[in-house]
């Protein structure tokens, strides 16, 4: 997996299942982005990799090489330690298991800006 494929297929895409594109809420185009997080193309890597969460003190959004230590994974899996709601906060549909595995693998491989 690459960031460009995740950007195109997950962050930018509204799915037929009804899951909204991540960038519907995580944009600063004409609005304040949800959680202060911008996931727009060309900006998402700098906004998530090695960056502290604005919602949860001490949490890092993406820790390269460590998906379980990455708050992004906690938010999309809906773990009990998150602040606020599971993403997307529309109450579902959520990312599929396969989509989560792709993001986890990208993080495991170092969360490169590729």
N, C-alpha and C positions, 0 to 999 in steps of 0.2 A: 504493500500500500504506500501511496505517496500523499503528501498534503494536497497536491493539485487534484488527485482523484477524490479525496475526501471533500475538498472544497466543492467540486463540481457535482458529485453524486449525493452528498449528505447536507453540507452547509447551505448550498444554493438551491436545492431541489425540494419542491413541494410534491409529496408523493400521492399517488392515486388512493392510498389507504386513508388519506386525510391528514397525515403528519405534515405540519407546515415546515417550510424551509427555515433553517436556523436564523438566516439573515432577515427574516420578517421582523423579528424582535431585536436581534443583535446587530443593529445598524445605527449609525448616527446621522443618516440622511433624513433631515427634517424631524428628528426626534432624539430623545435621550435613550441610548441603548440599554436594554435590559441588563441589570447587574453591572452596568458600565462596560460591558464586553462587546467589542465590535468584531464580527466574524466575516467581514467583507473581504473579497478576493484581494490579495496583495497586502492585507493588513492583519489577517487572522493569526499568522505565525507569531508576529511581534506582540500580539495581544494575549496569547495564551502560553507560549513556551517560556518557562522560567519566571512567569509573572504571578505575583501573589493575588489571591482572590480578594475582591472588595467586600464580599459577603462574609467570609469566614477567616478570621485572623489566624495566621500561621499556615494556611493552606496555599499550595501552589497549584495553579490551574493545570499545567502540564509539566511533569518532571521527566525529562528525557531518560529513557531506559527503565522507568518505573511507573507502569500504568496503575498499580494499586495505590501508589502514593500521589497520583494525579487527581486533583479535585474534579476535573472534567469527567472522569470515569465515575466518580461517586455521584455526580449530578445526573448523568445520563442513565445510570443503573438504579438511581433512587435509593441509595444507601441510607441507613438510619442516622448517619452523622452529618447530613447536609443541612445547610441553613436554607430556608425557603422550600420550594417545591422541586420535584423531579422535572427534568427537562424532557420534552417541552412542557411548559407549565400549563398548557391547554388541557392537561389531564389525559393525554394520549390522543391518537396512537403514538407510541414511543418508538425509538430506534429499534430495529430488529436485532436479534442476537448476532446475526452476521455483520451488521453495521457496527455494532459495539466491538466485535472481534477485530474488525478492520482498524478501528481507531486504536484499540489496545495494542495491536501489532505495530502500527506506525509509531506509537510511543515507545514500545519495546526496542524498536530499531533505531531509536535516538531522536525521534520527532524532528526530522530534518525539514528544512524549508525547500521541499522539492515538488 
